[in-house]
């Protein structure tokens, strides 16, 4: 009989698989959906393969799943046409669909904690580096993502390239995307450090699943 831990992880995986199947049904731009789904699929497969070697906490797997969910929605509609972003644009007079900004911020805010766990459990990192490295990793990966987007945009049909970049006419779009990811990561590690300071606990460096406050 499967344990509650395994059932939770299987549930998260089944949710993402079901969502991926839904997003594959008549996406706004099939090529955009396909290109946008490659790296998330690689990430999920990597997490499955490395689960026994580097088991993360339930909180980390849930945060990763939430980020992938947001990304999958953006890939289905293309970021410039996500209904939630269009509603926000009209309601707050934003001048553009900001759903892509939400996803980039979520990349930093939702994934900084899983990265912190990887550094702590996989490399035994402690002290201030435990908060510095996730932020720098988010910053580096965000920049790499923008570079990859530019490569794809230059390699495919120009119209698809513009859609894939999703700049919506903003010449500073790439810089702003990187910036909001950085802000998200900084907010995450600040909250994490504050919670640990209040509780007077320091996270263990033992390779075992931990809870969100890592107080054990």
C-alpha positions in Angstrom: 0.0 0.0 0.0 1.3 3.4 -0.9 2.2 5.8 1.9 0.7 9.2 2.2 4.0 10.8 1.1 4.0 8.8 -2.1 0.4 9.5 -2.7 1.0 13.2 -2.5 3.9 13.1 -4.9 1.9 10.9 -7.3 -1.0 13.3 -7.0 1.1 16.3 -8.0 2.6 14.4 -10.9 -0.9 13.3 -12.1 -2.1 16.9 -11.8 0.6 18.2 -14.0 0.2 15.4 -16.5 -3.6 16.1 -16.7 -2.9 19.8 -17.1 -0.4 19.2 -19.8 -2.9 17.1 -21.7 -5.5 19.9 -21.4 -3.0 22.5 -22.6 -2.2 20.4 -25.6 -5.8 20.5 -26.8 -6.1 23.3 -29.4 -3.5 25.7 -28.0 -3.5 29.2 -29.3 -0.2 28.6 -31.1 0.8 24.9 -31.4 4.4 25.7 -32.2 4.7 28.1 -29.2 3.1 25.5 -26.9 5.6 22.8 -28.1 8.6 25.0 -27.7 7.4 26.3 -24.3 6.8 22.7 -23.1 10.3 21.3 -23.7 12.1 22.6 -20.7 9.3 21.9 -18.2 9.1 18.3 -19.4 12.8 17.9 -19.0 12.6 19.4 -15.4 9.8 17.0 -14.4 11.7 14.0 -15.8 14.8 15.1 -13.9 12.9 15.4 -10.7 11.5 11.9 -11.2 14.9 10.4 -11.9 16.6 12.1 -9.0 13.8 11.7 -6.5 15.6 9.0 -4.5 19.0 10.6 -4.6 17.9 14.1 -3.7 14.4 13.9 -2.2 12.9 17.4 -1.7 10.3 18.3 0.8 6.6 18.2 0.0 6.6 22.0 0.1 9.3 22.1 -2.6 7.5 19.7 -4.9 4.2 21.6 -4.4 5.9 25.0 -5.2 7.5 23.5 -8.3 4.1 22.1 -9.4 2.5 25.5 -8.9 5.1 27.3 -11.0 4.8 24.7 -13.8 1.0 25.1 -13.7 1.3 28.8 -14.3 3.8 28.3 -17.1 1.5 25.7 -18.7 -1.4 28.1 -18.8 0.8 30.7 -20.4 2.0 28.2 -23.0 -1.6 27.2 -23.9 -2.8 30.7 -24.5 0.5 32.4 -25.3 1.4 34.8 -22.6 0.0 37.9 -24.3 -3.5 36.3 -24.5 -4.0 34.7 -21.1 -7.5 35.6 -20.0 -6.5 36.5 -16.4 -3.8 38.9 -17.8 -6.3 40.4 -20.2 -8.7 41.0 -17.3 -6.0 42.6 -15.2 -5.0 44.8 -18.2 -8.5 46.1 -18.5 -9.3 46.4 -14.8 -6.1 48.2 -13.8 -5.4 50.0 -17.2 -1.9 48.3 -17.4 -1.4 48.8 -21.1 -0.3 45.2 -21.6 -0.9 41.6 -20.5 1.2 41.2 -17.4 0.6 37.4 -16.9 4.2 36.8 -18.1 5.5 39.1 -15.3 3.5 37.0 -12.8 5.1 33.8 -14.1 8.6 35.3 -14.0 8.1 36.6 -10.5 6.8 33.2 -9.5 9.9 31.6 -11.0 11.9 33.4 -8.3 9.4 33.3 -5.5 8.3 29.7 -5.9 11.6 28.1 -6.9 14.0 29.8 -4.6 13.1 27.5 -1.7 13.5 24.3 -3.7 16.9 25.6 -4.8 17.8 26.4 -1.2 17.0 22.8 -0.3 19.1 21.5 -3.1 22.1 23.6 -1.9 21.6 22.6 1.7 20.8 18.9 1.2 22.9 18.3 -1.8 26.0 20.4 -1.1 25.8 21.0 2.6 25.8 24.8 2.2 25.3 26.8 5.4 25.3 30.3 6.6 24.6 33.3 4.4 25.4 31.4 1.3 22.3 29.4 1.8 20.3 32.5 1.0 22.7 34.1 -1.5 23.1 31.1 -3.8 19.4 30.6 -4.6 19.0 34.3 -5.5 22.0 34.2 -7.8 20.8 31.0 -9.3 17.4 32.5 -10.1 19.1 35.5 -11.6 21.4 33.4 -13.7 18.7 31.1 -15.0 16.4 34.0 -15.8 19.2 35.5 -17.9 19.8 32.2 -19.6 16.1 31.8 -20.3 16.1 35.2 -22.1 19.1 34.2 -24.1 17.4 30.9 -25.1 14.3 32.8 -26.1 16.4 35.1 -28.4 18.0 32.0 -30.0 14.6 30.5 -30.7 13.3 33.8 -32.0 16.2 34.1 -34.4 15.9 30.5 -35.6 12.2 30.2 -36.3 9.8 32.2 -38.4 9.9 35.9 -37.5 6.2 36.0 -36.5 6.6 33.1 -34.2 9.8 34.6 -32.8 7.9 37.7 -31.8 5.1 35.6 -30.2 7.7 33.5 -28.4 9.5 36.4 -27.0 6.2 37.9 -25.8 7.7 41.4 -25.4 4.4 43.0 -26.4 6.2 46.0 -27.8 8.4 46.6 -24.7 12.0 47.0 -25.6 13.0 46.4 -21.9 10.9 43.3 -21.6 13.8 40.9 -21.0 15.4 43.1 -18.4 12.0 43.5 -16.6 11.4 39.8 -16.7 14.8 39.1 -15.1 14.2 41.8 -12.5 10.8 40.5 -11.3 12.3 37.0 -11.0 15.1 38.5 -8.8 12.5 40.3 -6.7 10.6 37.1 -6.2 13.7 35.2 -5.1 14.7 38.0 -2.7 11.2 38.0 -1.2 11.3 34.2 -0.7 14.7 34.1 1.0 13.8 37.1 3.1 10.6 35.4 4.4 12.5 32.2 4.9 15.3 33.9 6.9 12.8 35.9 9.0 10.7 32.8 9.9 13.9 30.9 10.9 15.1 33.9 13.0 11.8 34.2 14.8 11.7 30.4 15.5 15.4 30.4 16.5 16.0 27.4 14.3 18.6 26.6 11.7 17.9 24.1 8.9 19.6 20.7 9.1 22.1 19.7 6.5 21.0 16.1 6.6 19.6 14.7 3.3 16.1 14.1 4.4 12.7 15.6 3.5 11.9 18.7 5.5 9.0 21.0 6.0 8.7 24.5 4.7 10.3 26.1 7.8 13.0 23.5 7.9 13.0 23.8 11.7 13.9 20.1 12.3 
